[in-house]
Amino acid sequence: MNRSLLLYMAAAVLGLALGGLFAWTTRPDPPPTGLDGAAVGDPRPDFRHGGLDGQWVSASQFDDRLLLVNFWATWCAPCRREMPVLQAVSEAHPEQLAVVGLAIDDLEAVRDFVEELAIEYPIAVGNADIMATQRSWGNSAGALPYTVLVDRAGIIRWQHLGEVTREELDALLADHLR
C-alpha cells in the first residue's frame, strides 16, 4: 500500500475517534424529573385511562385525598418488587391515601400479575397514552418505576424515579397524613 494512502486512512480513523470522543464528552445529561412536565409544587395534571374492571380511572376521582400515583410495568423488576409495598401502604391508610397504579403493559399480563399479588388499589393499563401521562406528570426520562405524591389540594409534593421502599414511603407520608 502506498504511504500517502496509509497516512490518509490513519488521519480518518483518528478524526473519527476524536469526533466520537467529543460527542461522548459533550452529550447532555438526561433531563431531570419535571423538565418536560409537572414538577414539585405544580398542580397535578389530570388523566383518564381504562381500568382493569372496564371502568375509567382518572386523577380527579381522588380530589380532596392524598394521592400516590405509581407508573409501572410487569416486565420491570423494581416495579414488581415495590407493588407489595404500595399495597401495604394503601391498606395502612385506606381513608387518607389513595394509591393508583398506571401500567404501561399488556392488559392480560397486568390482570394476571395483579391477581397473583392480590393488589387491590385501582390499576389502569395502556401504552402510549400512559407514557404520555407519565411525561406530563414529570417523568421526562420515561424510566420505570416512577411515583408521584399529590396533596389534598392537588399539588405535586414528591416525585421519585426508581424503586421506593416502605421506609421511604412511611417517612414521606408522615409529613402528609394528618
C-alpha positions as CSV (number, residue, x, y, z in Angstrom):
1,M,0.0,0.0,0.0
2,N,1.2,3.5,-0.7
3,R,2.4,5.6,2.2
4,S,0.1,8.5,1.5
5,L,-3.0,6.2,1.5
6,L,-1.9,4.9,4.9
7,L,-1.5,8.4,6.3
8,Y,-4.9,9.4,4.9
9,M,-6.6,6.3,6.5
10,A,-4.8,7.0,9.8
11,A,-6.0,10.6,9.8
12,A,-9.5,9.5,9.0
13,V,-9.5,6.9,11.9
14,L,-8.0,9.5,14.3
15,G,-10.6,12.1,13.2
16,L,-13.5,9.6,13.8
17,A,-12.1,8.7,17.2
18,L,-11.7,12.3,18.2
19,G,-15.2,13.1,16.9
20,G,-16.7,10.2,18.9
21,L,-14.8,11.3,22.0
22,F,-16.0,14.9,21.6
23,A,-19.6,13.7,21.1
24,W,-19.4,11.4,24.2
25,T,-17.9,14.0,26.5
26,T,-20.2,16.9,25.4
27,R,-23.5,15.0,25.4
28,P,-26.2,16.5,27.6
29,D,-27.2,14.8,30.8
30,P,-30.6,13.1,30.7
31,P,-33.4,15.6,31.5
32,P,-34.2,15.8,35.2
33,T,-37.6,14.8,36.6
34,G,-40.1,17.5,35.9
35,L,-38.4,19.1,33.0
36,D,-41.0,18.2,30.4
37,G,-44.0,18.1,32.6
38,A,-45.3,19.0,36.1
39,A,-42.7,19.4,38.9
40,V,-42.9,19.5,42.6
41,G,-45.1,22.5,43.6
42,D,-47.2,22.4,40.4
43,P,-50.8,21.4,40.2
44,R,-51.2,17.8,39.2
45,P,-52.3,17.1,35.6
46,D,-55.4,15.1,35.0
47,F,-55.5,11.7,33.4
48,R,-58.2,9.2,32.3
49,H,-57.3,5.6,31.5
50,G,-59.1,2.3,31.3
51,G,-59.0,0.3,34.4
52,L,-58.8,-3.5,34.9
53,D,-62.5,-3.6,35.7
54,G,-63.5,-1.8,32.4
55,Q,-64.2,1.5,34.3
56,W,-62.3,4.7,33.8
57,V,-59.7,5.7,36.3
58,S,-59.0,9.4,36.5
59,A,-56.9,11.6,38.8
60,S,-60.0,13.8,39.5
61,Q,-61.7,10.8,41.2
62,F,-59.3,11.3,44.1
63,D,-59.7,15.1,44.6
64,D,-59.5,16.1,48.3
65,R,-57.5,12.9,49.1
66,L,-53.7,12.4,49.3
67,L,-52.9,10.6,46.1
68,L,-49.9,8.3,45.3
69,V,-49.6,7.6,41.6
70,N,-47.2,4.8,40.5
71,F,-46.2,4.2,36.9
72,W,-45.1,0.6,36.4
73,A,-44.9,-2.5,34.2
74,T,-45.0,-6.2,34.8
75,W,-41.6,-6.6,32.9
76,C,-39.9,-4.1,35.3
77,A,-38.2,-5.9,38.1
78,P,-38.1,-2.9,40.6
79,C,-41.8,-2.3,39.8
80,R,-42.6,-5.9,40.7
81,R,-40.7,-5.6,44.0
82,E,-42.4,-2.4,45.1
83,M,-46.0,-3.4,44.3
84,P,-46.5,-5.3,47.6
85,V,-45.1,-2.2,49.4
86,L,-47.6,0.0,47.7
87,Q,-50.4,-2.4,48.6
88,A,-49.3,-2.4,52.2
89,V,-49.2,1.4,52.3
90,S,-52.7,1.5,50.7
91,E,-54.0,-0.9,53.3
92,A,-52.4,1.0,56.2
93,H,-54.1,4.3,55.3
94,P,-57.4,3.5,53.5
95,E,-59.3,6.6,54.5
96,Q,-56.5,9.1,54.0
97,L,-54.5,7.8,51.0
98,A,-55.4,6.7,47.5
99,V,-52.9,4.7,45.6
100,V,-53.3,4.3,41.9
101,G,-51.2,2.2,39.5
102,L,-50.8,3.2,35.9
103,A,-49.3,0.2,34.0
104,I,-47.5,0.5,30.7
105,D,-48.2,-3.0,29.6
106,D,-50.5,-5.6,28.1
107,L,-53.9,-5.9,29.8
108,E,-53.8,-9.7,30.4
109,A,-50.2,-9.6,31.8
110,V,-51.3,-6.9,34.2
111,R,-54.5,-8.7,35.2
112,D,-52.5,-11.9,35.9
113,F,-49.9,-10.0,37.9
114,V,-52.4,-8.0,40.0
115,E,-54.3,-11.2,40.8
116,E,-51.1,-13.1,41.7
117,L,-50.0,-10.4,44.2
118,A,-53.6,-9.6,45.4
119,I,-53.3,-5.9,44.5
120,E,-56.5,-4.1,45.5
121,Y,-55.9,-0.5,44.6
122,P,-57.1,0.9,41.3
123,I,-54.9,0.0,38.3
124,A,-55.2,1.4,34.8
125,V,-53.5,-0.1,31.7
126,G,-52.3,1.4,28.5
127,N,-49.2,2.1,26.4
128,A,-48.6,5.3,24.5
129,D,-51.4,7.0,26.4
130,I,-49.9,6.2,29.8
131,M,-46.4,7.1,28.6
132,A,-47.8,10.5,27.7
133,T,-49.4,10.8,31.1
134,Q,-46.1,9.8,32.7
135,R,-44.3,12.6,30.8
136,S,-47.0,15.2,31.8
137,W,-46.5,14.1,35.4
138,G,-42.8,15.0,35.2
139,N,-41.0,11.8,34.1
140,S,-39.1,13.1,31.1
141,A,-36.7,10.2,31.3
142,G,-39.5,7.7,30.7
143,A,-37.9,5.1,33.1
144,L,-39.9,2.9,35.5
145,P,-40.9,2.8,38.2
146,Y,-42.0,6.4,38.7
147,T,-44.1,7.5,41.7
148,V,-45.7,10.9,42.5
149,L,-47.4,12.1,45.7
150,V,-50.1,14.7,45.3
151,D,-51.5,16.5,48.3
152,R,-55.2,17.1,49.1
153,A,-55.1,20.4,47.3
154,G,-54.0,18.8,44.1
155,I,-50.4,20.0,44.3
156,I,-47.5,17.6,43.5
157,R,-45.3,17.2,46.6
158,W,-42.9,14.5,45.7
159,Q,-41.6,12.8,42.5
160,H,-39.5,9.7,42.6
161,L,-37.8,7.8,39.8
162,G,-36.9,4.3,40.8
163,E,-38.0,1.7,43.3
164,V,-39.4,3.0,46.6
165,T,-39.2,1.3,49.9
166,R,-41.6,1.1,52.8
167,E,-39.3,3.2,54.9
168,E,-39.1,5.9,52.3
169,L,-42.9,6.0,51.9
170,D,-43.6,5.9,55.7
171,A,-41.2,8.9,56.2
172,L,-42.8,10.8,53.3
173,L,-46.3,10.1,54.3
174,A,-45.7,11.0,58.0
175,D,-45.4,14.6,56.8
176,H,-48.7,14.5,54.8
177,L,-51.0,12.2,56.8
178,R,-52.7,14.2,59.5
